[in-house]
Amino acid sequence: MSLAGVRQLEMHGRNSAELINRSHSYGALSALSRGSYDSLSSLDDVHHFLSNSEQAVLSIEELRLQLNSCFTCGVSWQDEHVSLDCSECGGYSLVRPCPTCEGQCDSIWKRDLTMTHASGKARWEGKCALERSIAQTRIILQSLSLSPENEAQLCQRLENLKS
């Protein structure tokens, strides 16, 4: 019969940089174990392999900068840069006036980054405030049961009030 004991792992003399290097080494060594070790003949080759594999990792900030940039022309929408002749930029950075009413309703639309990058064309998310007010006006007019002539006059007067 044997007895097994559990004891805490001691980490004397190991700093966090050493642990990070070991974790990177583990990832690279696991890649090596999958068969990509044929070209590695010395420790220098392994070190070169590890340093190259670490360069491919993006930080969260770098990833955010990349997603907030145009994949087609490379300008940074986050820095309010745009290319006027690029279909992915669409002439605006991350926000734009309402495209439905050309900004008359004063609502601001946000760029749909996922759809923009996927399609290569500017895609926007938002709702036109003017469309809602027109729809509400139509509902009110239908409930009043106005004649078409009176309805046209009332619509014209409402449009004159807005301008």
C-alpha positions as CSV (number, residue, x, y, z in Angstrom):
1,M,0.0,0.0,0.0
2,S,1.3,3.4,-0.9
3,L,0.5,6.9,0.4
4,A,0.4,9.9,-1.8
5,G,0.8,13.4,-0.5
6,V,-0.2,16.8,-2.0
7,R,2.1,19.7,-1.5
8,Q,2.0,23.2,-2.9
9,L,4.2,24.0,-6.0
10,E,7.2,26.0,-4.9
11,M,8.3,28.8,-7.3
12,H,11.5,30.0,-5.8
13,G,13.5,32.2,-8.0
14,R,11.0,32.5,-10.8
15,N,9.7,35.8,-11.9
16,S,6.7,36.6,-14.1
17,A,8.8,37.1,-17.2
18,E,10.2,33.7,-16.8
19,L,6.8,32.2,-16.5
20,I,5.5,34.1,-19.6
21,N,8.5,32.8,-21.5
22,R,7.8,29.3,-20.4
23,S,4.1,29.6,-21.4
24,H,5.2,30.8,-24.9
25,S,7.7,28.0,-25.1
26,Y,4.9,25.5,-24.3
27,G,2.8,26.8,-27.1
28,A,5.7,26.6,-29.5
29,L,6.8,23.2,-28.3
30,S,3.2,21.9,-28.8
31,A,3.4,23.2,-32.4
32,L,6.7,21.4,-32.7
33,S,5.2,18.2,-31.5
34,R,2.6,18.4,-34.3
35,G,5.3,17.8,-36.8
36,S,6.7,21.3,-37.7
37,Y,10.1,20.6,-36.2
38,D,11.8,19.1,-39.3
39,S,13.7,22.4,-40.1
40,L,14.9,22.9,-36.5
41,S,18.3,21.6,-35.8
42,S,19.6,23.6,-32.9
43,L,18.5,25.7,-29.9
44,D,19.1,28.8,-31.9
45,D,16.6,27.6,-34.5
46,V,14.1,26.9,-31.8
47,H,14.6,30.4,-30.3
48,H,14.1,32.0,-33.7
49,F,11.0,29.9,-34.2
50,L,9.6,31.0,-30.8
51,S,10.4,34.7,-31.4
52,N,8.6,34.6,-34.8
53,S,5.5,32.9,-33.4
54,E,5.2,35.6,-30.7
55,Q,5.1,38.4,-33.3
56,A,1.8,37.1,-34.7
57,V,-0.1,37.7,-31.5
58,L,-2.1,40.9,-31.4
59,S,-3.0,42.9,-28.3
60,I,-6.6,43.9,-27.7
61,E,-5.7,47.5,-28.6
62,E,-4.1,46.4,-31.8
63,L,-7.1,44.3,-32.7
64,R,-9.5,47.2,-32.0
65,L,-7.4,49.5,-34.2
66,Q,-7.4,47.0,-37.0
67,L,-11.2,46.5,-36.8
68,N,-11.8,50.2,-36.7
69,S,-9.8,50.6,-39.9
70,C,-10.8,50.1,-43.5
71,F,-9.6,46.7,-44.9
72,T,-9.6,48.1,-48.4
73,C,-7.7,51.3,-48.3
74,G,-6.2,51.1,-44.7
75,V,-7.4,54.4,-43.3
76,S,-8.2,54.6,-39.6
77,W,-11.9,55.4,-39.0
78,Q,-11.1,55.7,-35.3
79,D,-8.9,58.7,-36.1
80,E,-11.8,60.2,-38.3
81,H,-9.9,59.5,-41.5
82,V,-11.8,58.4,-44.6
83,S,-11.2,57.8,-48.3
84,L,-13.8,59.4,-50.5
85,D,-13.3,57.0,-53.4
86,C,-13.4,53.8,-51.3
87,S,-16.7,51.8,-51.2
88,E,-15.8,50.3,-47.8
89,C,-15.3,53.8,-46.3
90,G,-18.4,55.2,-47.9
91,G,-17.2,58.8,-47.2
92,Y,-17.6,58.6,-43.4
93,S,-15.7,57.3,-40.4
94,L,-17.5,55.5,-37.6
95,V,-20.6,57.7,-37.6
96,R,-22.7,59.5,-40.1
97,P,-25.9,61.5,-40.5
98,C,-29.0,59.5,-41.3
99,P,-28.7,58.2,-44.9
100,T,-32.5,57.7,-45.3
101,C,-33.4,61.4,-45.1
102,E,-29.8,62.8,-45.7
103,G,-29.5,64.1,-42.2
104,Q,-32.7,66.0,-42.0
105,C,-33.9,64.1,-38.9
106,D,-30.6,64.8,-37.0
107,S,-30.2,61.2,-36.0
108,I,-26.7,59.7,-36.1
109,W,-26.0,56.2,-37.5
110,K,-23.1,54.0,-36.5
111,R,-21.0,51.9,-38.8
112,D,-21.8,48.2,-38.7
113,L,-18.2,47.0,-38.7
114,T,-19.0,43.3,-39.2
115,M,-21.1,43.8,-42.2
116,T,-18.8,46.6,-43.6
117,H,-15.8,44.3,-43.5
118,A,-17.7,41.3,-44.7
119,S,-19.2,43.0,-47.7
120,G,-16.5,45.5,-48.6
121,K,-19.1,48.3,-48.6
122,A,-20.2,50.8,-46.0
123,R,-23.1,49.4,-43.8
124,W,-24.8,51.5,-41.2
125,E,-27.1,50.9,-38.1
126,G,-29.7,53.4,-37.0
127,K,-33.2,54.6,-37.4
128,C,-34.5,57.6,-39.2
129,A,-36.5,59.8,-36.8
130,L,-38.3,61.5,-39.8
131,E,-39.6,58.1,-41.0
132,R,-41.1,57.4,-37.6
133,S,-42.8,60.8,-37.5
134,I,-44.2,60.3,-41.0
135,A,-45.5,56.9,-40.1
136,Q,-47.1,58.3,-37.0
137,T,-48.7,61.1,-39.0
138,R,-50.1,58.5,-41.5
139,I,-51.7,56.6,-38.6
140,I,-53.3,59.8,-37.2
141,L,-54.6,60.7,-40.7
142,Q,-56.1,57.2,-41.1
143,S,-57.8,57.5,-37.8
144,L,-59.3,60.9,-38.8
145,S,-60.7,59.4,-42.0
146,L,-59.8,62.6,-44.0
147,S,-60.5,62.8,-47.7
148,P,-57.5,62.5,-50.0
149,E,-57.5,66.3,-50.7
150,N,-57.7,67.2,-47.1
151,E,-54.9,64.7,-46.3
152,A,-52.7,66.2,-49.0
153,Q,-53.3,69.7,-47.7
154,L,-52.5,68.6,-44.1
155,C,-49.3,66.8,-45.2
156,Q,-48.2,70.0,-47.1
157,R,-48.8,72.1,-44.0
158,L,-46.9,69.7,-41.8
159,E,-43.9,69.8,-44.2
160,N,-44.0,73.6,-44.3
161,L,-43.9,73.6,-40.5
162,K,-40.7,71.4,-40.5
163,S,-38.8,73.7,-42.8
